[in-house]
Amino acid sequence: MKDEGIEKKPFTPYKLDEEKINGQRETFTVSINKKERARLDEDKLVLQQSKDSTCLKQLAELGRVVLHDDITGKILRVVLANKRRNKRIGIVDFD
């Protein structure tokens, strides 16, 4: 196994104790349907990432950047305001 030019041996822990929660790495299981699997596979190609878990982590980080970005926040506020206004006045052209 290689990571950033460092040779890693299989079954050898490389996580620092400070990075663990209560002495254990925190993990969780995610169930995905066929459509979500296809989308994840597309995302893996775009990100040039072969591992599902790393791709999900990178997508989460990218999503976080988008959600907390000032420009994106302004765009989301405008879109959501339009949606509320459309609903209030009965425009149903958009879902």
C-alpha angles and dihedrals in degrees: 000000000000128000121178091339094308118122109232125193120224117257093015117126114235099169115111117235089241089060092056126084113228089345092305133093111247113240137168137188123238124197116208132185127224094271092050090047091053091049092048090051090051090049091050089056093049092047092042088231121139098189119083094211095049091046091052091049091050092047090051091051092048090048090051091053090050094048094049098040114112095223094047090047091055091049092050091049091053093047093047091046089052091050092051091046092048091050092048094052095040102252107152100172091111132046 
